């Protein structure tokens, strides 16, 4: 887990990058747009999604998720409990906002909706939670934490020893 704001920033960049990449491909695939987009369109979609996701994560979701997590009455000395609750709050918050983004992008590319905006949003939200939650807990979370400890935390420790 990150201990400083700088580490938190790097951790957020890494986590957001992984989640945006996988969720973008998932959403493009479910909308039948994956094979239809040119490579530059795909890269621009990834970049725009990453920028928007980072903005939501750092400005809105992470501060609220941290407040909720650390105000809940549980033993915070168990790191796995903190990770589980914080990850759950982050996934719900990010899916809430990024489903709006995905629905708007889908509408821009496809042009029409089958049902009402609210019905489409709830459907997309549920589909995204079903994929994002296990992705975060079982794959991306452990992978990013491992990479973070290996490359970010180690550099901090090494530079502190050198001084």
Steps between C-alpha positions, in 0.01 A plus 500: 500500500622852426623694802560847353304722261765444233472122540121529496524694174718235336281220633190675364662549159591133481165367623299733280706410193442127545130532576435744214679277248305187592164673549534694173558179304213332688256783424608533137459126461151491655390784271642334190744785439829321563560382144333806349737766632823607337811471716523877545136510614568223747807677638313829526214324679746346746676833558177694550362229729823501702499877543135504605543202733807660663306820553209320664731281705722774645239776536183316604515125555825443695437770763145375561607133500776572752261693728246218491762229554671663795174602670356149497524316832742213434851408610723693261811315611397224258638634172291259292178641648604855414592393145173311453276782624697774322504301175125441525431870552735592214341252258146614578596867471700463181238279334234754596679782316667307219170332404367848421809563288463162328133555428567844353786364285284208388220737406747720309628199302178303453258791489192369677387318811258210515341614827502802727828653616437385858426142396809489276712650778384249763562214258849627415578566867409143595701350211802711593481416873483129416828529307680779690458363852668160446751662262601743773506252789650196328718630217572870477523575873756228579692567177523876557590455867778258400632737229468794739704328772755370251561824307367798697552404864840343429628818338402699810675256731811484280533879479455529878780245556730683259476820703 
